[in-house]
């Protein structure tokens, strides 16, 4: 196959009273173009904007794409669509207020790495429409204020997504929906006041989501709703004043949820409702002043829930109601 090396270097220097300008780079590889190497380097001063857009379209395979942006207020967009496979994309953004968007649509076995330094960064990853075996790694460092949004939709399977966030006031949102199977999502947040939301919605099978939060005042919210089976969710929180909420609803059966919290003033809530059967939930809390609440409602049967609390001043509330039968709840409290 023909191999092309394309180097695009955009350097803009602004002096004196000259008006700030933007760097813009647009690269498209399409219609069966394979084995190309594309390098985009953008360097700006202060808060001047770098904009980069990469498109790999229409059965274009085994391309290597690198985007390196240095400066504040940067934007990078990568689109891999229309039966394109085994492409490798690396996006690196330095300094603050950076925005990265990666879209994979009807494409397979692509490898995407997004690395954002400093604070107030935004990363969005969308895997759509039968896109399988893709690998996505998002790394956000600095003082915090990061946002990460990962969506896996519409019969997309066997994808692996990793999100790492360091700092305070960070937000991670993961959604798996519409017949998507066997995806693995790992979210790691280190710092205070972080929030992680995971939604598995509509006919999804065998997905695994792992949430790890290290620090104080963190929140984790997991919802498995409407006809989901054999999904596994693991939440690990280390620190004080952490909150975990898990909801399994709407004919969702045979799912497994494990919540482990280590610290003081912890809160865990588990709800299983609306004809959701044979689910397993395990809650482990270590420290003082814990609260655990478990509710099984609306014809949800044969579920198994275990709660273990170690430390002083722990409280556990369990409610089973509205025709929910043959459930097993085990609560263990030790001072």
C-alpha positions, 0 to 999 in steps of 0.5 A: 500500500502507498505510504504518505507522510504528511506534516502540517505545522502551524506556527503563529506569532503575535507581537505588539498590538496585532490582533489575536488570530486562530490556527486552523487545520483540516485533514480528510482521508477518504474512499479507501485511502490506507496506511497514511501518517498524518501529524498536526502540530499547533502552537499558540500563545496565551488564549488564542485558539487552535482548531484541528479537524481530522476525518477518516471516511469511507473504508480508510484503514490503518492510518496513523494520526497525531494531533499536538496542540500547545496553548489555551482554548484549543479544539480537536475533532476526530471522526472515524466513520463508514467502515474504517478500521485499525486507525490509530489516533493520538490527541495531546492538548497542553494548558487549559480550556481544551476541548476534544471530540472523538466520533467512531461510527460504523468502524472497528478496531480503532485505537484513540488516545486523548491526553489533556493537561492542566485544568478545565478540559472537556473530552467527548467520545462517541462510539455509534452504530455497530462499531466494535472492538475499539479502544479509547483512552482519555487522560485528564490531568492538572488541577481539575474542572474536567468533564468527560462524556463517553457514549456507546450506542446502537449495537456497538460491542466489545469496546474498551474505554478508560477515563482518568481524571486528576484534580477537583470538581470533575465530572465523568458521564458514561452511557451504554444504550440500544443493544450494545454488548460486552463493553468495558468502561473504567473510570478513575477519579482522584481528588475532591468533589468529583462526580461519576454517572453511569447509565446502561439503558435499553437491551444491553448485555454483558457490559462491565463498568468500573468506577474508582474515586479516591478523595473526599466529597465524591458522588457515584450514580449508576442506573441500569434501566429497561431490559438489561442483563448480565451487566456488572458494575463495580464502585470503589470510593476511598475517602470521607463524605462519599455518596453512592447510588445504584438503581436497577429498574424495568425488567433488568435481570441478572445484573451484578453491582458491587459498592465498596466505601472506605472512610467516614460519613458514607452513604449508599443507596440501592434500588431494585424495581419494576419486575427486575429479578435475580440481581445481586448487589453487595455494599461494603462500608468501612469507617464511621457514620455510615448509612445504607438504604436498600429498596426492592419494589414492584414485583422484583423477585429473587434478588440477593443483597448483602450489606456489610458495615464496619465501624461506629454509628452505622445505619441500615434500612431495608424495604421490600414491598409491592409483590416482591418475592423470594429476595434475600437480604443480609445485613452485617454490622460490626463496631 
